[in-house]
Amino acid sequence: MDTSMAIEINNLQRTFGTIRAVDGLTLNAPSGRIYGLIGPDGAGKTTTIRLLCGALHADGGSARVAGYDVAREPEEVRRRIGYVAQRFSLYGDLTVRENMLFFADAYRVPAAERPDLLARLLHFSRLSDFQHRRAEALSGGMKQKLALACALIHRPQVLLLDEPTTGVDPVSRREFWQILRQAVIHDGMTVFVSTPYMDEAERCHFVGLIRNGRLLAHGTPRELQHMMPERVFEVRVSPRTSAEHALRKLAGIHDIQVFGDRLHLIADIQLDPASISSCISAAGAELHTLRRVVPSMEDVYMQLLQTHAEQRATP
């Protein structure tokens, strides 16, 4: 057992019929850090978190949380984790404060500690002004912050979050992540969070990119970005469609990702930017901006998928 690791997963497996939701997953999440498990819907994120909190039993492999084996010591694990499910699962007919008190009772938080703890969490989650509002009347972002406050009520060592910002507005997403960072910085908590949003990888200390229940890559965001041997160019051009069609035929361009009104070109390191400009002009399009950029996590993810597909296709 590595005491520096809050979560240790080794060859974890879970199937549903013929579907391998988690397929030999192995990863370690360091203590006192935010670990992001990132991938699209159906990648195995929710199943992984449900295995970690004991809501599901694994078909094979092992997992340890806060030093305890999930299969053999589930009660010890539950005492040390906080869990926020993907869907809001608190009591809508209770107020914010009543929900928090309910979970304080459930986790047997000493009565003498509750006033200061509730005041801190209400301030922490920015819900002080809404503590007497019924939970069902809260916005989506406020509901998730309430769920987080209830999960923190017993000061868990490890916080497990299953896509907590899905469907939440951008401002609430930013506030939610600020709360998570404060929990790590001030309380030394470990946060293990799943998300389909690639941009949220930048908010994590460590990232695991997952697809079909398998880990594609793991590391810090910077380490993952440096895995790409190609250069990435950001292009703004009009009309975009004709330029994209022409660029896909340009030698040295491996892939093109569309980001709103911009194109990200995944290109050979030797490709001259002047060749890109000439290709766009020849297509009758107008180039507005052309600059080299740091690869986004989506760039990295898509490139990893392409690499794995090519490896599987090689005899």
Secondary structure, 3 states (H helix, E strand, C coil): CCCCEEEEEEEEEEEECCEEEEEEEEEEEECCCEEEEECCCCCCHHHHHHHHCCCCCCCEEEEEECCEECCCCHHHHHHHEEEECCCCCCCCCCEHHHHHHHHHHHCCCCHHHHHHHHHHHHHHCCCHHHCCCEHHHCCHHHHHHHHHHHHCCCCCCEEEEECCCCCCCHHHHHHHHHHHHHHHHHHCCEEEEEECCHHHHHHCCEEEEEECCEEEEEECHHHHHCCCCCEEEEEEEECHHHHHHHHCCCCCEEEEEEECCEEEEEECCCCCHHHHHHHHHHCCCEEEEEEEECCCHHHHHHHHHHHHHHHHHCC
